[in-house]
Amino acid sequence: MKRTMYALIISSLVIWLSGCVSTGPLEVTSNNGPTNLVGEASCTKIFFLARLGDCSYEAAKHNGNITTVHHTDSQITNYFIVLKEKTIVYGTK
């Protein structure tokens, strides 16, 4: 009985503490044409209380030296109490 209970607890913890990743488009503008520049900005949020880094659109635009934004993406990885977020901006100078 103890072995079964330990196995159930361990498997529940493994599933509960595993990370999940979500990626999706955020914004699309009417600026059509080729996108030859990519800018990224990332931040880490700990227990939704503390935020380390800057994952804003402006930071991503600055990092990629972009002036005209074509579209943006966001990638979010969740590790139970730690959330890692990356903003990706595509555009031209």
Secondary structure, DSSP 4 states (H G I P E B T S, - for coil): -HHHHHHHHHHHHHHHH--EEEEEEEEE-S--S---EEEEEEEEEETTTEEEE---HHHHHHHHT-SEEEEEEEEEEEETTEEEEEEEEEEE-
